[in-house]
């Protein structure tokens, strides 16, 4: 090894921006997947063994028949299959949303959904889940920002509920008091129990207005999710435009915590517009959030647009769920 060259390479890397190093890593990964996957290595092994046998070279590898050699030459090079989880949020929000989500399932446009337990269409959503055999594809859409809570303690927390006992709009809360932490954990548990009592055992968890990605609330979510055997929690959005350096660092820390507990099951998460570049440049598993049937921001898509988008994705990727 040339120590001078190694030192120079280190200096070059240090001078690169984070985005440049990230792009270089993606290029290296693509090269490895294209030239050094198991299928390619197996083909080379067979061909080299056959060459050694034909040239009379002593080898510990048995001689290879012409049929096997022909199969090796014709062996297709398989690229790794990426899993895409397309999750429809807000199951239980309204009758119209429930209908749109079930329709999307029947057309294979989504692979999972998350259930809102304190909305008026919750019971109807549970009935539809059983009727259409969607169990195993449903998670909890934790709601701490809309409607009435299911438990009493959080109603006494003025940062979370108003004087009428209804949830307040989302606020940034970097710390929770002991009382607030206990109240949050009680409410999360109550929402999970509401699903279980209706025969729906959540496979994963995300939240309304992404409230679970607040650091303090996220800690409570991890604790209760593990108690109830929930195996996956949605990442904080880590792809797409509009993520500044400070937010990147926060998201990296938050998502790393999920990985530490084994609760991060994808490498990336975002709305359809966020994941387009990732789907074209990386091969890691991705979760895509959609809202049906609206076409507003936050991941909403008209169903015809969603159909075309999913069909394009599934040409080269596998549609999967958390179950």
C-alpha positions as protocol buffer text, in pm:
chain_id: "A"
residue {
  index: 1
  type: UNK
  ca { x: 0 y: 0 z: 0 }
}
residue {
  index: 2
  type: UNK
  ca { x: 109 y: 355 z: -71 }
}
residue {
  index: 3
  type: UNK
  ca { x: 66 y: 559 z: 252 }
}
residue {
  index: 4
  type: UNK
  ca { x: 99 y: 887 z: 59 }
}
residue {
  index: 5
  type: UNK
  ca { x: -185 y: 790 z: -175 }
}
residue {
  index: 6
  type: UNK
  ca { x: -400 y: 679 z: 120 }
}
residue {
  index: 7
  type: UNK
  ca { x: -342 y: 1010 z: 297 }
}
residue {
  index: 8
  type: UNK
  ca { x: -423 y: 1205 z: -20 }
}
residue {
  index: 9
  type: UNK
  ca { x: -746 y: 1005 z: -63 }
}
residue {
  index: 10
  type: UNK
  ca { x: -841 y: 1084 z: 296 }
}
residue {
  index: 11
  type: UNK
  ca { x: -785 y: 1454 z: 238 }
}
residue {
  index: 12
  type: UNK
  ca { x: -998 y: 1440 z: -77 }
}
residue {
  index: 13
  type: UNK
  ca { x: -1283 y: 1274 z: 111 }
}
residue {
  index: 14
  type: UNK
  ca { x: -1258 y: 1524 z: 396 }
}
residue {
  index: 15
  type: UNK
  ca { x: -1284 y: 1811 z: 149 }
}
residue {
  index: 16
  type: UNK
  ca { x: -1604 y: 1672 z: -5 }
}
residue {
  index: 17
  type: UNK
  ca { x: -1945 y: 1793 z: 103 }
}
residue {
  index: 18
  type: UNK
  ca { x: -2190 y: 1552 z: 266 }
}
residue {
  index: 19
  type: UNK
  ca { x: -2395 y: 1537 z: -54 }
}
residue {
  index: 20
  type: UNK
  ca { x: -2086 y: 1458 z: -264 }
}
residue {
  index: 21
  type: UNK
  ca { x: -1983 y: 1174 z: -32 }
}
residue {
  index: 22
  type: UNK
  ca { x: -2341 y: 1043 z: -32 }
}
residue {
  index: 23
  type: UNK
  ca { x: -2355 y: 1047 z: -414 }
}
residue {
  index: 24
  type: UNK
  ca { x: -2019 y: 870 z: -434 }
}
residue {
  index: 25
  type: UNK
  ca { x: -2144 y: 602 z: -197 }
}
residue {
  index: 26
  type: UNK
  ca { x: -2456 y: 547 z: -409 }
}
residue {
  index: 27
  type: UNK
  ca { x: -2243 y: 510 z: -724 }
}
residue {
  index: 28
  type: UNK
  ca { x: -2020 y: 257 z: -549 }
}
residue {
  index: 29
  type: UNK
  ca { x: -2319 y: 60 z: -429 }
}
residue {
  index: 30
  type: UNK
  ca { x: -2468 y: 46 z: -779 }
}
residue {
  index: 31
  type: UNK
  ca { x: -2134 y: -75 z: -918 }
}
residue {
  index: 32
  type: UNK
  ca { x: -2111 y: -354 z: -658 }
}
residue {
  index: 33
  type: UNK
  ca { x: -2469 y: -465 z: -725 }
}
residue {
  index: 34
  type: UNK
  ca { x: -2414 y: -470 z: -1100 }
}
residue {
  index: 35
  type: UNK
  ca { x: -2074 y: -643 z: -1106 }
}
residue {
  index: 36
  type: UNK
  ca { x: -2036 y: -839 z: -784 }
}
residue {
  index: 37
  type: UNK
  ca { x: -2376 y: -977 z: -689 }
}
residue {
  index: 38
  type: UNK
  ca { x: -2404 y: -1351 z: -607 }
}
residue {
  index: 39
  type: UNK
  ca { x: -2532 y: -1447 z: -950 }
}
residue {
  index: 40
  type: UNK
  ca { x: -2239 y: -1279 z: -1124 }
}
residue {
  index: 41
  type: UNK
  ca { x: -1988 y: -1434 z: -882 }
}
residue {
  index: 42
  type: UNK
  ca { x: -2144 y: -1779 z: -930 }
}
residue {
  index: 43
  type: UNK
  ca { x: -2114 y: -1742 z: -1306 }
}
residue {
  index: 44
  type: UNK
  ca { x: -1749 y: -1646 z: -1281 }
}
residue {
  index: 45
  type: UNK
  ca { x: -1679 y: -1938 z: -1047 }
}
residue {
  index: 46
  type: UNK
  ca { x: -1832 y: -2188 z: -1288 }
}
residue {
  index: 47
  type: UNK
  ca { x: -1655 y: -2040 z: -1591 }
}
residue {
  index: 48
  type: UNK
  ca { x: -1315 y: -2029 z: -1419 }
}
residue {
  index: 49
  type: UNK
  ca { x: -1355 y: -2386 z: -1299 }
}
residue {
  index: 50
  type: UNK
  ca { x: -1448 y: -2498 z: -1648 }
}
residue {
  index: 51
  type: UNK
  ca { x: -1148 y: -2314 z: -1794 }
}
residue {
  index: 52
  type: UNK
  ca { x: -914 y: -2476 z: -1541 }
}
residue {
  index: 53
  type: UNK
  ca { x: -1052 y: -2821 z: -1628 }
}
residue {
  index: 54
  type: UNK
  ca { x: -1018 y: -2766 z: -2003 }
}
residue {
  index: 55
  type: UNK
  ca { x: -656 y: -2656 z: -1968 }
}
residue {
  index: 56
  type: UNK
  ca { x: -564 y: -2955 z: -1753 }
}
residue {
  index: 57
  type: UNK
  ca { x: -497 y: -2741 z: -1451 }
}
residue {
  index: 58
  type: UNK
  ca { x: -520 y: -2933 z: -1126 }
}
residue {
  index: 59
  type: UNK
  ca { x: -815 y: -2809 z: -930 }
}
residue {
  index: 60
  type: UNK
  ca { x: -1007 y: -2915 z: -623 }
}
residue {
  index: 61
  type: UNK
  ca { x: -1322 y: -2834 z: -817 }
}
residue {
  index: 62
  type: UNK
  ca { x: -1479 y: -3130 z: -1001 }
}
residue {
  index: 63
  type: UNK
  ca { x: -1483 y: -3108 z: -1379 }
}
residue {
  index: 64
  type: UNK
  ca { x: -1791 y: -2939 z: -1516 }
}
residue {
  index: 65
  type: UNK
  ca { x: -2008 y: -3081 z: -1791 }
}
residue {
  index: 66
  type: UNK
  ca { x: -2091 y: -2893 z: -2107 }
}
residue {
  index: 67
  type: UNK
  ca { x: -2455 y: -2863 z: -2000 }
}
residue {
  index: 68
  type: UNK
  ca { x: -2362 y: -2692 z: -1674 }
}
residue {
  index: 69
  type: UNK
  ca { x: -2118 y: -2466 z: -1857 }
}
residue {
  index: 70
  type: UNK
  ca { x: -2389 y: -2368 z: -2104 }
}
residue {
  index: 71
  type: UNK
  ca { x: -2627 y: -2296 z: -1814 }
}
residue {
  index: 72
  type: UNK
  ca { x: -2364 y: -2077 z: -1651 }
}
residue {
  index: 73
  type: UNK
  ca { x: -2313 y: -1876 z: -1968 }
}
residue {
  index: 74
  type: UNK
  ca { x: -2688 y: -1827 z: -2009 }
}
residue {
  index: 75
  type: UNK
  ca { x: -2748 y: -1758 z: -1640 }
}
residue {
  index: 76
  type: UNK
  ca { x: -2948 y: -1434 z: -1609 }
}
residue {
  index: 77
  type: UNK
  ca { x: -2797 y: -1157 z: -1401 }
}
residue {
  index: 78
  type: UNK
  ca { x: -3056 y: -1079 z: -1138 }
}
residue {
  index: 79
  type: UNK
  ca { x: -3066 y: -739 z: -980 }
}
residue {
  index: 80
  type: UNK
  ca { x: -3174 y: -713 z: -615 }
}
residue {
  index: 81
  type: UNK
  ca { x: -3546 y: -664 z: -563 }
}
residue {
  index: 82
  type: UNK
  ca { x: -3630 y: -354 z: -366 }
}
residue {
  index: 83
  type: UNK
  ca { x: -3936 y: -355 z: -143 }
}
residue {
  index: 84
  type: UNK
  ca { x: -4170 y: -58 z: -170 }
}
residue {
  index: 85
  type: UNK
  ca { x: -4428 y: -16 z: 104 }
}
residue {
  index: 86
  type: UNK
  ca { x: -4710 y: 211 z: -11 }
}
residue {
  index: 87
  type: UNK
  ca { x: -4905 y: 307 z: 300 }
}
residue {
  index: 88
  type: UNK
  ca { x: -5237 y: 490 z: 291 }
}
residue {
  index: 89
  type: UNK
  ca { x: -5273 y: 701 z: 604 }
}
residue {
  index: 90
  type: UNK
  ca { x: -5603 y: 797 z: 776 }
}
residue {
  index: 91
  type: UNK
  ca { x: -5800 y: 471 z: 759 }
}
residue {
  index: 92
  type: UNK
  ca { x: -6102 y: 544 z: 980 }
}
residue {
  index: 93
  type: UNK
  ca { x: -6100 y: 920 z: 921 }
}
residue {
  index: 94
  type: UNK
  ca { x: -6420 y: 919 z: 714 }
}
residue {
  index: 95
  type: UNK
  ca { x: -6649 y: 688 z: 519 }
}
residue {
  index: 96
  type: UNK
  ca { x: -6514 y: 830 z: 193 }
}
residue {
  index: 97
  type: UNK
  ca { x: -6152 y: 768 z: 298 }
}
residue {
  index: 98
  type: UNK
  ca { x: -6234 y: 413 z: 407 }
}
residue {
  index: 99
  type: UNK
  ca { x: -6397 y: 340 z: 74 }
}
residue {
  index: 100
  type: UNK
  ca { x: -6103 y: 481 z: -122 }
}
residue {
  index: 101
  type: UNK
  ca { x: -5848 y: 281 z: 78 }
}
residue {
  index: 102
  type: UNK
  ca { x: -6033 y: -49 z: 32 }
}
residue {
  index: 103
  type: UNK
  ca { x: -6065 y: 22 z: -340 }
}
residue {
  index: 104
  type: UNK
  ca { x: -5691 y: 91 z: -359 }
}
residue {
  index: 105
  type: UNK
  ca { x: -5621 y: -243 z: -186 }
}
residue {
  index: 106
  type: UNK
  ca { x: -5841 y: -433 z: -431 }
}
residue {
  index: 107
  type: UNK
  ca { x: -5656 y: -273 z: -724 }
}
residue {
  index: 108
  type: UNK
  ca { x: -5317 y: -350 z: -567 }
}
residue {
  index: 109
  type: UNK
  ca { x: -5226 y: 19 z: -553 }
}
residue {
  index: 110
  type: UNK
  ca { x: -5130 y: 18 z: -185 }
}
residue {
  index: 111
  type: UNK
  ca { x: -4975 y: -247 z: 37 }
}
residue {
  index: 112
  type: UNK
  ca { x: -5071 y: -126 z: 386 }
}
residue {
  index: 113
  type: UNK
  ca { x: -5271 y: 132 z: 575 }
}
residue {
  index: 114
  type: UNK
  ca { x: -5277 y: 288 z: 922 }
}
residue {
  index: 115
  type: UNK
  ca { x: -5587 y: 321 z: 1136 }
}
residue {
  index: 116
  type: UNK
  ca { x: -5716 y: 623 z: 1328 }
}
residue {
  index: 117
  type: UNK
  ca { x: -5891 y: 496 z: 1639 }
}
residue {
  index: 118
  type: UNK
  ca { x: -6060 y: 817 z: 1762 }
}
residue {
  index: 119
  type: UNK
  ca { x: -6234 y: 916 z: 1439 }
}
residue {
  index: 120
  type: UNK
  ca { x: -6601 y: 851 z: 1367 }
}
residue {
  index: 121
  type: UNK
  ca { x: -6535 y: 602 z: 1084 }
}
residue {
  index: 122
  type: UNK
  ca { x: -6307 y: 379 z: 1296 }
}
residue {
  index: 123
  type: UNK
  ca { x: -6565 y: 105 z: 1355 }
}
residue {
  index: 124
  type: UNK
  ca { x: -6648 y: 96 z: 986 }
}
residue {
  index: 125
  type: UNK
  ca { x: -6280 y: 67 z: 899 }
}
residue {
  index: 126
  type: UNK
  ca { x: -6243 y: -232 z: 1132 }
}
residue {
  index: 127
  type: UNK
  ca { x: -6544 y: -402 z: 973 }
}
residue {
  index: 128
  type: UNK
  ca { x: -6394 y: -345 z: 628 }
}
residue {
  index: 129
  type: UNK
  ca { x: -6057 y: -481 z: 743 }
}
residue {
  index: 130
  type: UNK
  ca { x: -6219 y: -810 z: 844 }
}
residue {
  index: 131
  type: UNK
  ca { x: -6452 y: -828 z: 546 }
}
residue {
  index: 132
  type: UNK
  ca { x: -6174 y: -772 z: 292 }
}
residue {
  index: 133
  type: UNK
  ca { x: -5911 y: -977 z: 478 }
}
residue {
  index: 134
  type: UNK
  ca { x: -5675 y: -687 z: 533 }
}
residue {
  index: 135
  type: UNK
  ca { x: -5548 y: -806 z: 871 }
}
residue {
  index: 136
  type: UNK
  ca { x: -5170 y: -812 z: 873 }
}
residue {
  index: 137
  type: UNK
  ca { x: -5159 y: -503 z: 653 }
}
residue {
  index: 138
  type: UNK
  ca { x: -5288 y: -252 z: 907 }
}
residue {
  index: 139
  type: UNK
  ca { x: -5095 y: -38 z: 1152 }
}
residue {
  index: 140
  type: UNK
  ca { x: -5183 y: 239 z: 1396 }
}
residue {
  index: 141
  type: UNK
  ca { x: -5205 y: 599 z: 1278 }
}
residue {
  index: 142
  type: UNK
  ca { x: -5134 y: 753 z: 1618 }
}
residue {
  index: 143
  type: UNK
  ca { x: -5344 y: 1066 z: 1661 }
}
residue {
  index: 144
  type: UNK
  ca { x: -5249 y: 1333 z: 1917 }
}
residue {
  index: 145
  type: UNK
  ca { x: -5362 y: 1637 z: 1716 }
}
residue {
  index: 146
  type: UNK
  ca { x: -5726 y: 1588 z: 1614 }
}
residue {
  index: 147
  type: UNK
  ca { x: -6051 y: 1502 z: 1791 }
}
residue {
  index: 148
  type: UNK
  ca { x: -6098 y: 1358 z: 2139 }
}
residue {
  index: 149
  type: UNK
  ca { x: -5839 y: 1136 z: 2311 }
}
residue {
  index: 150
  type: UNK
  ca { x: -5933 y: 785 z: 2423 }
}
residue {
  index: 151
  type: UNK
  ca { x: -5783 y: 817 z: 2772 }
}
residue {
  index: 152
  type: UNK
  ca { x: -5833 y: 1059 z: 3061 }
}
residue {
  index: 153
  type: UNK
  ca { x: -5482 y: 1161 z: 3177 }
}
residue {
  index: 154
  type: UNK
  ca { x: -5393 y: 1350 z: 2859 }
}
residue {
  index: 155
  type: UNK
  ca { x: -5706 y: 1564 z: 2891 }
}
residue {
  index: 156
  type: UNK
  ca { x: -5543 y: 1721 z: 3198 }
}
residue {
  index: 157
  type: UNK
  ca { x: -5233 y: 1822 z: 3000 }
}
residue {
  index: 158
  type: UNK
  ca { x: -5294 y: 2175 z: 2864 }
}
residue {
  index: 159
  type: UNK
  ca { x: -5014 y: 2151 z: 2608 }
}
residue {
  index: 160
  type: UNK
  ca { x: -5200 y: 1863 z: 2443 }
}
residue {
  index: 161
  type: UNK
  ca { x: -5571 y: 1927 z: 2507 }
}
residue {
  index: 162
  type: UNK
  ca { x: -5786 y: 2237 z: 2530 }
}
residue {
  index: 163
  type: UNK
  ca { x: -6051 y: 2322 z: 2791 }
}
residue {
  index: 164
  type: UNK
  ca { x: -6304 y: 2106 z: 2606 }
}
residue {
  index: 165
  type: UNK
  ca { x: -6079 y: 1799 z: 2627 }
}
residue {
  index: 166
  type: UNK
  ca { x: -6000 y: 1801 z: 2255 }
}
residue {
  index: 167
  type: UNK
  ca { x: -5653 y: 1765 z: 2109 }
}
residue {
  index: 168
  type: UNK
  ca { x: -5470 y: 2084 z: 2019 }
}
residue {
  index: 169
  type: UNK
  ca { x: -5296 y: 2131 z: 1684 }
}
residue {
  index: 170
  type: UNK
  ca { x: -4941 y: 2006 z: 1668 }
}
residue {
  index: 171
  type: UNK
  ca { x: -4676 y: 2201 z: 1855 }
}
residue {
  index: 172
  type: UNK
  ca { x: -4304 y: 2135 z: 1890 }
}
residue {
  index: 173
  type: UNK
  ca { x: -4242 y: 1985 z: 2232 }
}
residue {
  index: 174
  type: UNK
  ca { x: -3878 y: 1903 z: 2292 }
}
residue {
  index: 175
  type: UNK
  ca { x: -3937 y: 1786 z: 2648 }
}
residue {
  index: 176
  type: UNK
  ca { x: -4221 y: 1625 z: 2838 }
}
residue {
  index: 177
  type: UNK
  ca { x: -4290 y: 1644 z: 3208 }
}
residue {
  index: 178
  type: UNK
  ca { x: -4329 y: 1315 z: 3394 }
}
residue {
  index: 179
  type: UNK
  ca { x: -4705 y: 1368 z: 3395 }
}
residue {
  index: 180
  type: UNK
  ca { x: -4710 y: 1438 z: 3020 }
}
residue {
  index: 181
  type: UNK
  ca { x: -4490 y: 1138 z: 2943 }
}
residue {
  index: 182
  type: UNK
  ca { x: -4719 y: 905 z: 3140 }
}
residue {
  index: 183
  type: UNK
  ca { x: -5026 y: 1059 z: 2975 }
}
residue {
  index: 184
  type: UNK
  ca { x: -4878 y: 1015 z: 2627 }
}
residue {
  index: 185
  type: UNK
  ca { x: -4787 y: 652 z: 2695 }
}
residue {
  index: 186
  type: UNK
  ca { x: -5139 y: 588 z: 2831 }
}
residue {
  index: 187
  type: UNK
  ca { x: -5299 y: 740 z: 2521 }
}
residue {
  index: 188
  type: UNK
  ca { x: -5076 y: 545 z: 2282 }
}
residue {
  index: 189
  type: UNK
  ca { x: -5162 y: 224 z: 2467 }
}
residue {
  index: 190
  type: UNK
  ca { x: -5533 y: 311 z: 2457 }
}
residue {
  index: 191
  type: UNK
  ca { x: -5526 y: 362 z: 2082 }
}
residue {
  index: 192
  type: UNK
  ca { x: -5344 y: 31 z: 2029 }
}
residue {
  index: 193
  type: UNK
  ca { x: -5594 y: -147 z: 2258 }
}
residue {
  index: 194
  type: UNK
  ca { x: -5884 y: 0 z: 2061 }
}
residue {
  index: 195
  type: UNK
  ca { x: -5749 y: -177 z: 1751 }
}
residue {
  index: 196
  type: UNK
  ca { x: -5682 y: -503 z: 1933 }
}
residue {
  index: 197
  type: UNK
  ca { x: -6030 y: -504 z: 2087 }
}
residue {
  index: 198
  type: UNK
  ca { x: -6172 y: -497 z: 1734 }
}
residue {
  index: 199
  type: UNK
  ca { x: -5950 y: -788 z: 1628 }
}
residue {
  index: 200
  type: UNK
  ca { x: -5697 y: -571 z: 1445 }
}
residue {
  index: 201
  type: UNK
  ca { x: -5341 y: -616 z: 1572 }
}
residue {
  index: 202
  type: UNK
  ca { x: -5126 y: -329 z: 1439 }
}
residue {
  index: 203
  type: UNK
  ca { x: -4818 y: -441 z: 1248 }
}
residue {
  index: 204
  type: UNK
  ca { x: -4660 y: -94 z: 1232 }
}
residue {
  index: 205
  type: UNK
  ca { x: -4706 y: 260 z: 1357 }
}
residue {
  index: 206
  type: UNK
  ca { x: -4699 y: 611 z: 1215 }
}
residue {
  index: 207
  type: UNK
  ca { x: -4890 y: 923 z: 1316 }
}
residue {
  index: 208
  type: UNK
  ca { x: -5118 y: 1207 z: 1217 }
}
residue {
  index: 209
  type: UNK
  ca { x: -4916 y: 1517 z: 1134 }
}
residue {
  index: 210
  type: UNK
  ca { x: -4599 y: 1310 z: 1201 }
}
residue {
  index: 211
  type: UNK
  ca { x: -4622 y: 1384 z: 1572 }
}
residue {
  index: 212
  type: UNK
  ca { x: -4435 y: 1062 z: 1654 }
}
residue {
  index: 213
  type: UNK
  ca { x: -4120 y: 1216 z: 1504 }
}
residue {
  index: 214
  type: UNK
  ca { x: -4092 y: 1467 z: 1788 }
}
residue {
  index: 215
  type: UNK
  ca { x: -3802 y: 1344 z: 1998 }
}
residue {
  index: 216
  type: UNK
  ca { x: -3979 y: 1324 z: 2335 }
}
residue {
  index: 217
  type: UNK
  ca { x: -4298 y: 1172 z: 2194 }
}
residue {
  index: 218
  type: UNK
  ca { x: -4089 y: 935 z: 1983 }
}
residue {
  index: 219
  type: UNK
  ca { x: -3935 y: 791 z: 2299 }
}
residue {
  index: 220
  type: UNK
  ca { x: -4280 y: 715 z: 2440 }
}
residue {
  index: 221
  type: UNK
  ca { x: -4387 y: 563 z: 2108 }
}
residue {
  index: 222
  type: UNK
  ca { x: -4086 y: 328 z: 2107 }
}
residue {
  index: 223
  type: UNK
  ca { x: -4156 y: 216 z: 2464 }
}
residue {
  index: 224
  type: UNK
  ca { x: -4524 y: 133 z: 2407 }
}
residue {
  index: 225
  type: UNK
  ca { x: -4473 y: -14 z: 2060 }
}
residue {
  index: 226
  type: UNK
  ca { x: -4224 y: -263 z: 2200 }
}
residue {
  index: 227
  type: UNK
  ca { x: -4461 y: -354 z: 2483 }
}
residue {
  index: 228
  type: UNK
  ca { x: -4734 y: -442 z: 2233 }
}
residue {
  index: 229
  type: UNK
  ca { x: -4510 y: -623 z: 1985 }
}
residue {
  index: 230
  type: UNK
  ca { x: -4530 y: -363 z: 1709 }
}
residue {
  index: 231
  type: UNK
  ca { x: -4231 y: -433 z: 1486 }
}
residue {
  index: 232
  type: UNK
  ca { x: -4200 y: -119 z: 1275 }
}
residue {
  index: 233
  type: UNK
  ca { x: -4223 y: 258 z: 1322 }
}
residue {
  index: 234
  type: UNK
  ca { x: -4219 y: 502 z: 1032 }
}
residue {
  index: 235
  type: UNK
  ca { x: -3901 y: 699 z: 973 }
}
residue {
  index: 236
  type: UNK
  ca { x: -3880 y: 1075 z: 975 }
}
residue {
  index: 237
  type: UNK
  ca { x: -3883 y: 1189 z: 610 }
}
residue {
  index: 238
  type: UNK
  ca { x: -3525 y: 1162 z: 484 }
}
residue {
  index: 239
  type: UNK
  ca { x: -3550 y: 1220 z: 110 }
}
residue {
  index: 240
  type: UNK
  ca { x: -3689 y: 1479 z: -126 }
}
residue {
  index: 241
  type: UNK
  ca { x: -3650 y: 1857 z: -135 }
}
residue {
  index: 242
  type: UNK
  ca { x: -3659 y: 2111 z: 146 }
}
residue {
  index: 243
  type: UNK
  ca { x: -3452 y: 1934 z: 412 }
}
residue {
  index: 244
  type: UNK
  ca { x: -3188 y: 2174 z: 547 }
}
residue {
  index: 245
  type: UNK
  ca { x: -2870 y: 2075 z: 728 }
}
residue {
  index: 246
  type: UNK
  ca { x: -3013 y: 2109 z: 1080 }
}
residue {
  index: 247
  type: UNK
  ca { x: -3318 y: 1901 z: 989 }
}
residue {
  index: 248
  type: UNK
  ca { x: -3097 y: 1643 z: 818 }
}
residue {
  index: 249
  type: UNK
  ca { x: -2897 y: 1599 z: 1135 }
}
residue {
  index: 250
  type: UNK
  ca { x: -3211 y: 1571 z: 1347 }
}
residue {
  index: 251
  type: UNK
  ca { x: -3368 y: 1317 z: 1111 }
}
residue {
  index: 252
  type: UNK
  ca { x: -3047 y: 1115 z: 1107 }
}
residue {
  index: 253
  type: UNK
  ca { x: -3046 y: 1104 z: 1487 }
}
residue {
  index: 254
  type: UNK
  ca { x: -3416 y: 1017 z: 1508 }
}
residue {
  index: 255
  type: UNK
  ca { x: -3399 y: 743 z: 1245 }
}
residue {
  index: 256
  type: UNK
  ca { x: -3079 y: 603 z: 1398 }
}
residue {
  index: 257
  type: UNK
  ca { x: -3264 y: 562 z: 1727 }
}
residue {
  index: 258
  type: UNK
  ca { x: -3535 y: 360 z: 1550 }
}
residue {
  index: 259
  type: UNK
  ca { x: -3267 y: 142 z: 1390 }
}
residue {
  index: 260
  type: UNK
  ca { x: -3101 y: 90 z: 1728 }
}
residue {
  index: 261
  type: UNK
  ca { x: -3426 y: -66 z: 1854 }
}
residue {
  index: 262
  type: UNK
  ca { x: -3481 y: -264 z: 1533 }
}
residue {
  index: 263
  type: UNK
  ca { x: -3794 y: -66 z: 1447 }
}
residue {
  index: 264
  type: UNK
  ca { x: -3681 y: 93 z: 1118 }
}
residue {
  index: 265
  type: UNK
  ca { x: -3772 y: -148 z: 839 }
}
residue {
  index: 266
  type: UNK
  ca { x: -3696 y: 75 z: 539 }
}
residue {
  index: 267
  type: UNK
  ca { x: -3405 y: 295 z: 447 }
}
residue {
  index: 268
  type: UNK
  ca { x: -3612 y: 585 z: 317 }
}
residue {
  index: 269
  type: UNK
  ca { x: -3952 y: 742 z: 375 }
}
residue {
  index: 270
  type: UNK
  ca { x: -4139 y: 1018 z: 196 }
}
residue {
  index: 271
  type: UNK
  ca { x: -4439 y: 1117 z: -13 }
}
residue {
  index: 272
  type: UNK
  ca { x: -4446 y: 1017 z: -383 }
}
residue {
  index: 273
  type: UNK
  ca { x: -4274 y: 1337 z: -494 }
}
residue {
  index: 274
  type: UNK
  ca { x: -4002 y: 1286 z: -231 }
}
residue {
  index: 275
  type: UNK
  ca { x: -3902 y: 932 z: -330 }
}
residue {
  index: 276
  type: UNK
  ca { x: -3875 y: 974 z: -708 }
}
residue {
  index: 277
  type: UNK
  ca { x: -3502 y: 1046 z: -706 }
}
residue {
  index: 278
  type: UNK
  ca { x: -3430 y: 770 z: -454 }
}
residue {
  index: 279
  type: UNK
  ca { x: -3614 y: 514 z: -667 }
}
residue {
  index: 280
  type: UNK
  ca { x: -3393 y: 612 z: -959 }
}
residue {
  index: 281
  type: UNK
  ca { x: -3058 y: 617 z: -780 }
}
residue {
  index: 282
  type: UNK
  ca { x: -3068 y: 373 z: -486 }
}
residue {
  index: 283
  type: UNK
  ca { x: -3186 y: 17 z: -432 }
}
residue {
  index: 284
  type: UNK
  ca { x: -3285 y: 30 z: -65 }
}
residue {
  index: 285
  type: UNK
  ca { x: -3634 y: -41 z: 69 }
}
residue {
  index: 286
  type: UNK
  ca { x: -3867 y: 259 z: 70 }
}
residue {
  index: 287
  type: UNK
  ca { x: -4196 y: 352 z: 238 }
}
residue {
  index: 288
  type: UNK
  ca { x: -4421 y: 586 z: 44 }
}
residue {
  index: 289
  type: UNK
  ca { x: -4703 y: 773 z: 219 }
}
residue {
  index: 290
  type: UNK
  ca { x: -5026 y: 845 z: 31 }
}
residue {
  index: 291
  type: UNK
  ca { x: -5353 y: 1007 z: 134 }
}
residue {
  index: 292
  type: UNK
  ca { x: -5676 y: 897 z: -33 }
}
residue {
  index: 293
  type: UNK
  ca { x: -5893 y: 1013 z: -194 }
}
residue {
  index: 294
  type: UNK
  ca { x: -5777 y: 1375 z: -179 }
}
residue {
  index: 295
  type: UNK
  ca { x: -5514 y: 1533 z: -402 }
}
residue {
  index: 296
  type: UNK
  ca { x: -5397 y: 1795 z: -153 }
}
residue {
  index: 297
  type: UNK
  ca { x: -5042 y: 1824 z: -23 }
}
residue {
  index: 298
  type: UNK
  ca { x: -4884 y: 1587 z: 228 }
}
residue {
  index: 299
  type: UNK
  ca { x: -4874 y: 1291 z: -6 }
}
residue {
  index: 300
  type: UNK
  ca { x: -5220 y: 1311 z: -161 }
}
residue {
  index: 301
  type: UNK
  ca { x: -5271 y: 1169 z: -509 }
}
residue {
  index: 302
  type: UNK
  ca { x: -5568 y: 1129 z: -736 }
}
residue {
  index: 303
  type: UNK
  ca { x: -5637 y: 759 z: -783 }
}
residue {
  index: 304
  type: UNK
  ca { x: -5561 y: 758 z: -1158 }
}
residue {
  index: 305
  type: UNK
  ca { x: -5227 y: 925 z: -1090 }
}
residue {
  index: 306
  type: UNK
  ca { x: -5158 y: 681 z: -807 }
}
residue {
  index: 307
  type: UNK
  ca { x: -5238 y: 384 z: -1034 }
}
residue {
  index: 308
  type: UNK
  ca { x: -4993 y: 501 z: -1302 }
}
residue {
  index: 309
  type: UNK
  ca { x: -4724 y: 576 z: -1042 }
}
residue {
  index: 310
  type: UNK
  ca { x: -4752 y: 239 z: -866 }
}
residue {
  index: 311
  type: UNK
  ca { x: -4754 y: 49 z: -1195 }
}
residue {
  index: 312
  type: UNK
  ca { x: -4428 y: 219 z: -1293 }
}
residue {
  index: 313
  type: UNK
  ca { x: -4270 y: 139 z: -956 }
}
residue {
  index: 314
  type: UNK
  ca { x: -4369 y: -227 z: -958 }
}
residue {
  index: 315
  type: UNK
  ca { x: -4212 y: -292 z: -1297 }
}
residue {
  index: 316
  type: UNK
  ca { x: -3876 y: -333 z: -1120 }
}
residue {
  index: 317
  type: UNK
  ca { x: -3967 y: -342 z: -750 }
}
residue {
  index: 318
  type: UNK
  ca { x: -4174 y: -554 z: -514 }
}
residue {
  index: 319
  type: UNK
  ca { x: -4481 y: -404 z: -346 }
}
residue {
  index: 320
  type: UNK
  ca { x: -4463 y: -516 z: 18 }
}
residue {
  index: 321
  type: UNK
  ca { x: -4619 y: -454 z: 359 }
}
residue {
  index: 322
  type: UNK
  ca { x: -4494 y: -455 z: 719 }
}
residue {
  index: 323
  type: UNK
  ca { x: -4697 y: -764 z: 808 }
}
